[in-house]
């Protein structure tokens, strides 16, 4: 036996909600011999008790109901009844929301007047906020033949939901019914209102398409981001994702709904630029959510759990309008990198550690859609003729995408998120990246216009340290920054940020860092900061440092301070200027004063492992170094934390007197080796 649970709702009193609910229950039970139960969410049950009368065969629930007991009561009634009529409150609270989630159909009772119709509109908004699909909601128009300017056809034209029944006015029949405690629907007087109820009840019995079956999801579609990681492991192939979808009804449902949404709204053409318009994005998202709910209902039913329903709809909308399973990862401030190796293999870096998430794309086509959505507003393309692309999201995050035939496993996506929080040197000291004496040395070097290079591997925190170092530049200086992808954020007012530009779809319009650097020298800069030296601009930078542009800062990829020299050699040679090695080394030795080397450790921490001074060049063209501070690792703690100390080497920088002559104090005791050093974790 199939049981149907029907909830009656209105946010306005006096429209006849309880009257219609009780008489419908009586009609279903007496006229059509359908076993029916009546549940009132009014704690007193007084109105319903009077209207049903003592002789009614409708089973009534008289026990007090609460959020935690209502589902069990309705579940029990489903086993013995064909219909359960729920008379909900006139407000959406936890109890009424729970009743709606246990229902197969929700009927809104209204009357043909402007005030009641306004309440009906608000009731629909309340239900849609609970992610109730519109096709689960119908209107019952009471007093439908009342004299006035609002007609049922006007209501049908303006309402997003259908009118299921129209109940005529009959004050005499209704009044006698209530006074006698006898439902008029079964009194047998033959009035028009009784015929309307018989028709109403018959439609509810003969039209199974009216009802949505609750779909119980045994698991959340996705766990929370904070718990959404797993140990590094091998992933399934794309065929594995498709096989998983075949076995997982929830995943299969998402695929069907997403495909229909894309077809209905032509969502492949929606770009992030369009979605950045708040009004358009809000309107499109609201429409997409509601259509998604209806499509879910068409495909599988009504997800009974409010949290799972909201999460499911969010995922589907994210899949179709946004970045799909990456949306929450992009919003998580603790996630610094997102790496998509395959549809079902999404890694993240959080707190410096790489981990595999349980998130997955529905298909390779969805990954391609996300990539195209990112790059389309930038005038970029990705296809077989241009199978890899670099781009930047509106928030500054860097994106790299590569697709077959270059990528064997399918489309791949790498996102380096733009940090919304700018860390100061005090923050870095607190994180254990360096010590106060090291900070004092670096601050004086920046103020005294020494040229610094921050070196380290990928993701070691070079840009973070470069940004922190820039805070020591005096406010009265003109600073020009040049970056491939803008990440630096300076506090100084006289800051001129420049960003390189890649070629457009036709392969034209590219502006390189070297071109920007040469132009910068004509902009009267006091300081030039290059986000990263990675090409032929390196020679120009060294020459500028040697010709009056002291105090410049940059970063470079290198594994050690010594490796910085070899890296600079290679980059200078990329400029296609034929120079002997000694000439290059002389440029480096006279231009660079300090190398600040940073490394990322297995526990995810970043530490400045060396502050190294370049002291000169030998006859064989080898550059000489002097380590001023070094991090000494002692071991690993019980929780995997790196244990060690930052120690001065006892060497004093050769430029100490020069710094003092410029009016900056640098205490020589900073460089003395202490008897003991406090461990840094």
C-alpha positions in Angstrom: 0.0 0.0 0.0 1.4 3.4 -1.0 0.8 6.2 1.5 0.7 9.8 0.5 1.6 12.6 3.0 0.0 15.9 2.1 0.9 19.1 4.1 -1.4 22.2 4.1 0.4 25.5 4.6 -0.3 29.2 4.6 1.5 32.2 6.2 -1.8 34.0 6.6 -4.6 33.0 9.0 -8.2 33.2 8.1 -7.9 31.7 4.6 -9.6 28.4 5.6 -6.4 26.2 5.8 -7.6 24.0 8.7 -11.2 23.9 7.4 -10.0 22.6 4.0 -7.5 20.1 5.5 -10.1 18.5 7.9 -12.8 18.3 5.2 -10.4 16.8 2.7 -9.3 14.2 5.3 -13.0 13.4 5.9 -13.8 13.2 2.1 -10.9 10.8 1.5 -11.9 8.6 4.4 -15.7 8.5 4.1 -16.5 9.1 0.4 -13.6 7.2 -1.2 -12.9 4.7 1.6 -9.3 5.6 1.9 -7.6 5.1 5.2 -6.7 8.5 6.3 -4.9 10.1 9.3 -4.9 13.8 10.4 -1.9 15.4 12.0 -2.2 18.9 13.4 1.0 20.8 14.3 -1.1 23.1 16.5 -0.3 22.0 20.0 -3.9 22.4 21.2 -5.5 20.5 18.2 -8.8 22.4 19.2 -9.8 23.7 15.8 -9.2 20.5 14.0 -11.0 18.5 16.7 -14.1 20.6 16.4 -14.1 20.6 12.6 -13.6 16.8 12.3 -16.2 16.0 15.0 -16.2 13.1 17.5 -17.8 10.7 15.0 -15.2 11.0 12.3 -13.5 7.8 11.1 -10.3 9.8 10.3 -7.4 8.7 12.6 -6.2 11.6 14.6 -2.8 12.2 16.2 -3.4 13.8 19.6 0.1 13.4 21.2 2.3 16.5 21.4 4.7 16.6 18.4 8.3 17.8 18.2 11.0 18.0 15.6 12.5 14.7 16.8 9.2 12.8 17.2 7.3 13.9 14.0 9.3 11.8 11.5 8.7 8.6 13.6 5.0 9.4 13.9 4.6 9.9 10.1 6.6 6.8 9.4 4.3 4.8 11.6 1.2 6.2 9.9 2.6 5.4 6.5 2.4 1.7 7.3 -1.3 1.8 8.0 -2.8 4.6 6.0 -3.3 5.6 2.4 -3.2 9.3 3.2 -1.7 11.4 6.0 -3.0 15.0 6.1 -0.7 17.4 7.9 -2.1 20.8 9.0 1.1 22.9 9.3 1.7 26.1 11.2 1.4 29.5 9.7 5.2 30.0 10.1 8.1 28.1 8.7 9.9 26.7 11.8 11.8 23.5 12.5 8.6 21.6 13.1 6.8 22.7 9.9 10.0 22.3 7.8 10.3 18.8 9.1 6.7 18.1 8.1 7.4 19.4 4.6 10.4 17.1 4.3 8.3 14.1 5.2 5.6 15.0 2.6 4.8 14.0 -0.9 2.8 17.1 -1.7 2.5 20.6 -0.2 -0.8 22.5 -0.7 -0.8 26.3 -0.2 -4.3 27.6 0.8 -5.1 31.1 -0.4 -8.0 33.4 -1.2 -8.5 35.6 -4.3 -7.4 38.9 -2.7 -4.2 40.9 -2.9 -3.2 40.4 0.8 -3.6 36.6 0.7 -1.8 36.3 -2.6 1.1 38.3 -1.2 1.3 35.8 1.7 1.2 33.0 -0.9 4.1 34.5 -2.7 6.1 34.7 0.6 5.1 31.1 1.4 6.6 30.0 -1.9 9.8 31.9 -1.2 10.0 30.3 2.2 9.6 26.8 0.7 12.1 27.4 -2.1 14.6 28.7 0.6 14.2 25.2 2.1 15.1 23.8 -1.4 11.6 22.4 -1.9 11.0 21.9 -5.7 8.2 23.9 -7.2 6.6 20.9 -8.7 6.0 19.6 -5.2 3.9 22.7 -4.4 0.3 23.4 -5.5 -2.3 26.0 -4.7 -5.8 25.5 -3.3 -7.9 28.6 -4.0 -10.6 28.9 -1.3 -13.6 31.2 -1.9 -12.7 31.1 -5.5 -16.0 32.7 -6.6 -15.8 35.6 -4.3 -16.6 38.9 -5.9 -13.6 41.0 -6.6 -11.0 42.1 -9.2 -8.7 39.1 -8.7 -9.7 36.1 -10.8 -8.3 32.6 -10.8 -6.9 33.1 -14.3 -4.9 36.1 -13.1 -3.5 34.0 -10.3 -2.6 31.2 -12.7 -0.8 33.6 -14.9 1.3 35.2 -12.1 2.0 32.2 -9.9 5.0 29.9 -10.5 2.9 26.9 -9.2 -0.3 25.4 -10.4 -3.8 25.8 -8.9 -4.9 22.2 -8.0 -8.4 22.9 -6.7 -10.9 25.8 -6.5 -13.3 25.7 -3.6 -16.4 27.9 -3.9 -17.8 30.1 -1.2 -20.7 28.7 0.9 -20.9 30.5 4.3 -24.1 28.8 5.3 -22.9 25.2 4.7 -19.6 25.9 6.3 -21.1 27.6 9.3 -23.6 24.8 10.0 -20.8 22.2 9.5 -18.6 23.8 12.1 -21.4 24.4 14.6 -22.5 20.7 14.3 -18.9 19.4 14.4 -19.6 17.5 11.2 -17.4 17.9 8.1 -19.6 19.4 5.3 -17.7 17.3 2.7 -19.6 14.2 4.0 -22.9 15.7 5.2 -24.7 14.7 2.0 -26.6 18.0 1.4 -25.5 18.2 -2.2 -24.1 21.8 -2.1 -21.6 23.0 -4.7 -18.8 23.1 -2.1 -19.3 19.4 -1.4 -19.0 18.6 -5.1 -15.8 20.6 -5.3 -14.3 18.5 -2.4 -15.3 15.3 -4.0 -13.6 16.4 -7.2 -10.6 17.6 -5.2 -10.3 14.2 -3.3 -10.7 12.2 -6.5 -7.9 14.2 -8.2 -5.6 13.3 -5.3 -6.4 9.6 -5.6 -6.3 9.4 -9.4 -3.3 11.5 -10.2 -0.1 9.8 -8.9 2.1 12.2 -10.8 1.2 14.9 -8.2 3.4 13.2 -5.6 7.2 13.1 -5.1 8.6 10.2 -3.4 11.1 11.0 -0.6 14.6 9.8 -1.6 16.6 8.8 1.4 20.4 9.4 0.9 22.4 7.1 3.2 25.5 9.3 2.9 26.3 13.0 2.5 27.1 13.7 -1.1 30.4 15.2 0.0 32.0 15.6 3.4 33.1 19.0 4.7 36.2 20.5 3.1 38.1 20.3 6.4 37.6 16.5 6.5 37.8 16.1 2.8 41.3 14.7 2.5 42.8 11.2 2.4 46.3 9.9 2.3 48.1 10.1 -1.0 47.0 7.2 -3.1 46.6 6.1 -6.7 43.3 7.2 -8.3 40.8 5.6 -10.7 40.9 6.2 -14.4 38.2 8.1 -16.2 36.6 4.7 -16.9 36.6 4.2 -13.2 34.7 7.5 -12.7 32.1 6.3 -15.2 31.9 2.9 -13.5 31.4 4.6 -10.1 28.6 6.7 -11.6 26.9 3.6 -12.8 27.0 2.1 -9.3 26.3 5.2 -7.4 22.8 6.5 -7.9 23.6 9.9 -6.4 26.5 10.5 -8.8 24.4 9.3 -11.7 21.6 11.6 -10.7 24.0 14.5 -10.6 25.2 13.7 -14.1 21.7 13.6 -15.5 20.6 16.8 -13.8 23.8 18.7 -14.8 23.4 17.6 -18.4 19.8 18.8 -18.5 20.6 22.1 -16.9 23.4 22.8 -19.4 21.0 22.0 -22.2 18.2 24.1 -20.8 20.2 27.2 -20.0 23.0 26.8 -22.6 25.3 27.1 -19.6 28.4 26.3 -21.5 28.4 29.8 -22.7 28.3 31.3 -19.2 31.7 32.8 -18.3 33.1 33.9 -14.9 33.0 37.5 -16.3 29.2 37.3 -16.5 29.0 35.6 -13.1 31.0 38.5 -11.6 27.9 40.7 -12.1 26.2 40.3 -8.7 22.7 40.9 -9.9 22.9 38.7 -13.0 24.7 36.0 -11.0 22.1 36.0 -8.2 19.2 35.8 -10.7 20.8 33.1 -12.7 21.8 31.1 -9.6 18.2 31.3 -8.2 16.7 30.2 -11.5 19.2 27.4 -11.8 18.7 26.2 -8.2 14.9 25.9 -8.7 15.2 24.2 -12.1 17.7 21.8 -10.6 15.3 20.9 -7.8 12.6 20.2 -10.3 15.0 18.1 -12.5 16.1 16.2 -9.4 12.4 15.5 -8.7 11.8 14.3 -12.3 14.8 12.0 -12.2 14.8 10.6 -8.7 12.4 12.1 -6.3 12.7 14.4 -3.3 15.8 14.3 -1.1 14.3 14.1 2.4 17.3 15.5 4.3 17.4 19.3 4.3 21.2 19.4 4.6 21.8 16.8 1.9 19.2 18.5 -0.3 20.9 21.9 0.0 24.3 20.3 -0.5 23.2 18.4 -3.5 21.6 21.5 -5.1 24.8 23.5 -4.3 27.0 20.9 -5.9 24.8 20.8 -9.1 24.8 24.6 -9.4 28.5 24.7 -8.7 29.0 22.1 -11.4 27.0 24.1 -14.0 27.7 27.7 -13.1 31.0 27.7 -11.3 34.1 25.6 -10.8 32.3 22.4 -9.8 34.0 20.5 -7.0 36.6 23.2 -6.8 34.2 25.8 -5.5 34.5 25.0 -1.8 38.3 24.5 -2.2 38.6 27.9 -3.7 36.7 29.4 -0.8 38.7 27.6 1.9 41.4 30.1 3.0 43.6 27.2 4.3 44.0 25.7 0.8 46.9 27.1 -1.0 47.1 24.9 -4.1 44.6 22.8 -6.0 45.9 20.2 -8.4 43.5 18.3 -10.7 45.3 15.3 -12.2 42.2 13.5 -13.5 38.4 13.7 -13.1 38.6 11.6 -9.9 42.0 12.8 -8.6 42.0 16.2 -7.0 44.8 17.1 -4.7 45.1 20.1 -2.4 47.9 21.7 -0.4 46.9 22.8 3.1 49.4 24.0 5.7 52.2 23.0 3.4 51.1 19.4 3.1 49.7 17.7 -0.1 46.7 15.4 0.2 44.2 13.7 -2.0 40.6 14.8 -1.6 37.4 12.7 -2.1 36.1 15.2 -4.5 35.8 14.5 -8.2 34.5 15.9 -11.4 31.7 14.1 -13.2 33.7 13.7 -16.4 36.6 15.1 -18.4 34.1 17.2 -20.3 33.3 19.0 -17.0 37.0 19.7 -16.4 37.2 21.2 -19.9 34.1 23.3 -19.2 35.6 24.7 -16.1 38.9 25.5 -17.9 37.1 27.2 -20.7 35.0 29.2 -18.2 38.2 30.4 -16.5 40.1 31.4 -19.7 37.3 32.7 -21.9 37.0 36.2 -20.3 40.8 36.6 -20.8 40.6 36.2 -24.5 42.5 32.9 -24.3 41.7 29.5 -25.8 42.6 25.9 -25.2 42.3 23.2 -27.9 44.4 20.8 -29.8 46.3 23.6 -31.5 46.9 25.4 -28.2 46.8 22.6 -25.6 48.2 24.4 -22.6 47.5 27.8 -21.2 48.4 30.1 -18.2 45.7 32.4 -16.8 44.7 34.3 -13.8 41.3 34.3 -11.9 39.7 37.6 -11.0 40.9 37.1 -7.4 44.5 36.9 -8.5 44.9 33.1 -8.3 47.2 31.6 -11.0 45.9 28.9 -13.2 47.7 26.5 -15.5 45.8 24.0 -17.7 47.0 21.4 -20.1 44.9 19.0 -22.2 45.5 16.0 -24.5 47.5 15.2 -26.6 50.1 16.8 -24.2 48.3 15.4 -21.2 48.0 11.6 -21.4 45.4 11.1 -18.6 43.1 13.8 -19.8 42.7 17.6 -18.9 44.8 18.7 -16.0 44.4 21.9 -14.0 46.7 23.6 -11.4 45.6 26.5 -9.3 47.9 28.5 -7.1 45.5 30.5 -4.9 46.1 34.1 -4.3 46.4 34.6 -0.6 43.9 37.2 0.8 46.1 37.6 3.9 49.3 39.5 3.7 51.8 38.2 6.2 54.1 40.6 8.0 57.6 39.8 9.3 56.0 39.5 12.8 53.7 36.8 11.4 56.7 35.0 9.9 58.6 35.1 13.2 55.5 33.6 14.9 55.3 30.9 12.2 58.9 30.0 12.9 60.1 31.1 9.4 62.9 33.3 10.9 64.0 35.0 14.1 64.0 38.5 15.3 67.8 39.1 14.8 67.4 37.8 11.2 64.6 40.3 10.7 66.6 43.1 12.0 69.4 42.3 9.6 67.0 42.1 6.6 65.2 45.3 7.6 68.5 47.3 7.7 69.6 45.8 4.3 66.4 46.9 2.6 66.5 50.4 4.1 70.2 50.7 3.2 69.4 49.8 -0.4 71.2 46.5 -0.6 70.2 44.3 -3.5 68.5 41.0 -2.3 67.5 37.8 -4.0 65.0 35.5 -2.3 65.7 31.9 -3.5 64.0 28.6 -3.0 62.0 25.8 -4.6 58.4 25.9 -5.9 55.9 26.7 -3.2 58.6 27.5 -0.6 57.2 30.9 0.2 59.5 33.2 -1.8 56.8 35.6 -2.8 55.5 35.8 0.8 58.9 36.7 2.0 59.5 39.2 -0.8 56.2 40.9 0.1 57.2 41.1 3.7 60.6 42.5 2.9 59.0 45.3 0.8 57.4 46.6 3.9 60.8 48.0 5.0 61.0 50.3 2.0 60.6 53.9 3.0 57.3 55.6 2.2 58.9 58.4 0.2 60.3 56.2 -2.5 58.8 55.3 -5.8 58.4 51.6 -6.1 57.8 49.7 -9.4 56.9 46.0 -9.3 57.0 43.8 -12.3 55.4 40.3 -12.2 54.3 37.6 -14.6 51.1 37.2 -12.5 50.4 39.9 -10.0 50.8 38.6 -6.4 52.6 41.3 -4.5 50.7 43.7 -2.4 52.6 46.7 -1.0 51.3 49.1 1.6 53.3 52.1 0.3 51.3 54.8 -1.5 53.8 55.4 -4.3 53.6 51.9 -5.7 53.4 51.2 -9.5 52.4 47.6 -10.2 53.0 46.2 -13.7 52.1 42.8 -15.0 53.3 41.0 -18.1 50.8 40.0 -20.8 50.6 36.8 -22.7 49.8 36.6 -26.4 46.1 36.6 -27.5 44.4 33.9 -29.5 46.1 35.1 -32.7 49.5 34.9 -31.0 49.9 38.6 -30.8 50.1 41.3 -28.1 52.5 39.6 -25.7 54.5 41.9 -23.4 57.3 40.3 -21.6 58.9 41.0 -18.2 62.0 42.1 -20.0 60.1 44.7 -22.0 58.4 45.9 -18.9 61.7 46.1 -17.1 63.3 48.2 -19.8 60.3 50.5 -19.8 60.5 50.7 -16.0 64.0 52.3 -16.1 62.4 55.2 -18.0 59.7 55.7 -15.2 62.2 57.1 -12.6 61.9 54.3 -10.1 63.6 54.4 -6.7 63.2 50.7 -6.3 62.5 47.9 -8.8 61.0 44.7 -7.6 60.7 41.8 -10.0 58.4 39.0 -8.8 60.6 36.3 -10.2 63.6 36.2 -12.5 63.0 33.4 -15.0 64.2 34.6 -18.4 66.3 37.1 -20.4 65.3 40.0 -18.1 67.9 38.8 -15.7 70.8 40.5 -17.5 69.0 43.8 -17.6 68.3 43.5 -13.9 71.9 42.9 -13.0 73.0 45.8 -15.2 70.5 48.1 -13.6 71.6 47.1 -10.1 75.1 48.0 -11.1 74.2 51.3 -12.6 72.4 53.2 -9.8 69.2 51.2 -9.1 70.3 49.9 -5.7 67.8 48.4 -3.3 66.2 46.1 -5.9 64.5 42.9 -4.9 63.6 39.7 -6.8 63.1 35.9 -6.4 64.6 33.0 -8.2 64.1 29.2 -8.3 67.2 27.5 -6.7 67.9 24.7 -4.4 70.7 26.5 -2.3 72.5 29.8 -2.2 75.3 28.3 -4.2 72.8 27.1 -6.8 71.6 30.7 -7.3 74.8 31.6 -9.1 74.5 28.7 -11.6 70.9 29.7 -12.1 71.7 33.3 -12.8 74.4 32.2 -15.3 71.8 30.2 -17.2 69.3 33.0 -17.2 71.8 35.6 -18.4 72.8 33.3 -21.3 69.1 33.2 -22.3 69.4 36.9 -23.2 71.4 35.8 -26.3 74.2 38.2 -25.4 77.5 36.4 -25.8 79.4 37.1 -22.5 82.2 35.1 -21.0 81.4 33.4 -17.7 83.8 35.7 -15.8 82.0 38.8 -17.1 78.7 37.3 -16.0 80.0 36.4 -12.6 81.5 39.9 -12.1 78.1 41.4 -12.8 76.5 39.0 -10.3 79.2 39.6 -7.6 78.9 43.4 -7.8 75.1 43.5 -8.1 73.9 41.1 -5.5 74.6 41.7 -1.8 72.4 39.1 0.0 70.8 35.8 -0.9 67.8 34.8 1.4 67.2 31.1 0.9 63.9 29.6 2.0 62.9 26.0 2.0 59.7 24.0 2.6 60.0 21.1 5.0 58.0 17.8 5.2 55.8 19.1 8.0 54.6 21.9 5.7 56.6 24.7 7.5 58.7 27.2 5.6 62.0 28.4 7.0 64.7 30.7 5.9 67.6 28.3 6.0 70.4 30.7 4.9 71.0 34.4 4.8 74.2 34.5 2.7 76.4 37.4 1.7 78.2 37.5 -1.6 81.7 38.7 -0.8 83.6 38.8 -4.1 85.0 36.8 -7.0 88.1 34.7 -7.2 90.6 34.4 -10.0 89.0 31.3 -11.3 85.6 33.2 -11.5 84.2 31.4 -8.5 82.0 33.7 -6.4 82.8 33.7 -2.7 80.0 33.4 0.0 79.7 34.1 3.7 76.7 32.6 5.6 75.5 35.1 8.2 72.6 32.9 9.5 71.8 29.2 9.1 69.0 27.0 10.2 70.3 23.7 11.8 67.8 20.9 11.9 68.1 18.6 14.9 65.5 16.1 14.0 61.7 15.5 13.8 59.3 15.7 16.7 56.7 13.0 17.7 54.0 14.7 15.6 56.3 15.1 12.5 57.2 18.7 13.3 60.7 19.8 12.3 63.0 20.6 15.3 66.0 22.9 15.0 67.6 26.3 15.6 68.3 29.4 13.7 72.0 30.3 14.5 74.3 33.1 13.5 77.6 31.8 12.1 79.7 34.5 13.9 80.5 36.1 10.6 79.9 39.8 10.3 78.8 41.2 7.0 81.4 43.1 5.0 79.0 46.0 4.4 78.5 46.7 8.1 80.5 50.0 8.0 78.7 51.1 4.8 75.4 50.6 6.5 76.5 52.6 9.5 77.7 55.4 7.3 74.2 55.6 5.8 72.8 56.2 9.3 71.4 52.7 10.1 72.3 50.9 13.3 73.1 47.2 13.1 74.2 45.7 16.4 77.2 43.4 15.9 76.0 41.3 18.7 73.3 39.9 16.4 76.0 37.9 14.7 77.6 36.5 17.8 77.1 32.8 18.4 75.1 32.4 21.7 75.9 29.8 24.3 72.5 28.2 23.7 69.7 28.8 21.3 66.0 28.3 22.0 64.6 25.4 19.8 62.2 26.5 17.1 59.4 24.1 16.3 
